[in-house]
Amino acid sequence: MEFRDVVEARRMVRNYTGAPVAAESLARILDAARRTPSAGNTQGQSFVVVTSESGRRRIAELAGESDYVERGFDPWISRAGALVVVCVSEAAYHQRYSEADKTDAEGNEIEWPIPFWWVDAGAAMMAILYGAVDEGLAAGFLGIHSIADLSAELGIPPEVTPIGIVTIGHPAPDRRSGSLDRGKRPIDEVIRYESWHPE
């Protein structure tokens, strides 16, 4: 599949057939995710992959999937063939930026005006979403804010923060989002050349 086709086809899918995801496909998706950029080549991103039915059901319970289904939606978390929990370690970035080639003239760590660990985790998440489409699969994203006990459930250490879950699977008909028209804003409001207010 051409990259442009992958970008245009990608959308957040929230219903799956329940069929398993081939291990080879999952390996290629995760390989792409681990190759995404990271500030200072820190490589602070990590992934917990859950494919067992019991594991997926437990995470769906923690995420309140039953309440979601009661509102008329599909049980998309438990039906996904694989769940990829995207994680990042802020501590890894502080450690990396304490090394000699990253400190200032006085040997101090930078001020971090932008917390690049979140940027890097987002890049990894996007690679997973695109990778799924490239494999002929579908994917969706579930923010971690709704699953307080996920770290304990998966044994994620305190210095590692999960940002969310990418659900991956074979798509089934779902209730499409009203926000699918991603090109709705005029292009000159989205893309600006040379400055915000070109002369």
C-alpha positions, 0 to 999 in steps of 0.5 A, spaced: 500 500 500 502 506 498 503 511 504 498 516 501 493 511 501 495 509 508 494 516 511 487 517 507 484 510 509 486 511 517 481 512 521 479 510 529 475 504 528 471 501 534 468 495 532 472 488 530 470 481 528 474 478 534 478 474 529 486 474 531 491 478 529 497 474 525 503 474 529 507 476 523 503 483 522 503 485 529 511 484 529 511 488 523 507 494 526 511 494 533 517 494 529 515 500 525 513 503 532 520 502 535 523 505 530 520 512 531 524 518 533 525 520 540 529 526 543 536 525 544 535 518 541 533 516 548 528 511 546 524 511 552 517 508 548 515 501 550 509 497 549 505 492 552 502 487 547 495 483 550 492 478 545 489 473 550 482 473 550 482 473 558 487 479 558 483 483 553 476 482 557 480 484 563 482 491 560 475 492 557 472 491 564 477 496 567 475 501 561 468 500 563 466 497 556 460 494 559 457 502 560 459 503 553 455 497 550 449 499 554 449 506 551 448 502 544 456 502 542 460 495 540 464 492 545 470 494 541 476 493 546 474 486 548 473 484 540 480 487 538 485 481 536 490 485 540 491 491 544 498 495 544 499 499 551 503 505 548 508 507 554 513 512 555 519 513 561 520 520 563 525 518 567 529 515 561 529 522 558 532 526 564 537 521 564 539 521 557 539 529 558 544 529 564 549 525 559 555 530 557 553 531 550 546 533 552 547 538 558 549 545 557 556 549 558 555 548 566 553 541 565 545 542 567 540 538 564 535 543 559 529 546 561 524 542 557 520 547 555 516 541 551 516 535 554 518 531 548 517 524 551 509 525 550 511 527 543 515 521 542 510 517 545 505 520 540 509 518 534 510 511 536 502 511 537 501 514 530 506 509 527 502 503 530 495 506 527 498 507 520 502 500 521 495 497 522 492 500 516 498 498 512 497 490 514 490 491 512 487 491 519 484 497 523 485 500 529 483 505 534 485 509 540 483 509 547 486 514 552 489 512 558 485 517 563 479 512 563 483 506 566 486 507 573 488 500 574 491 499 568 499 499 570 497 495 576 494 490 572 499 489 567 505 490 572 508 496 569 513 499 573 512 506 576 517 510 572 513 508 566 507 511 564 502 508 559 499 514 555 493 509 552 491 503 548 491 502 541 486 497 539 488 492 533 483 488 529 479 486 523 474 491 522 467 490 523 461 495 521 461 500 526 458 507 528 462 512 524 464 518 528 461 525 525 468 528 525 471 523 519 471 529 515 478 531 516 479 535 511 474 540 513 478 546 515 480 550 509 487 549 507 490 556 508 487 555 516 491 549 517 498 550 513 501 557 513 508 558 509 513 563 511 509 566 517 503 565 521 500 572 517 504 572 510 504 578 507 
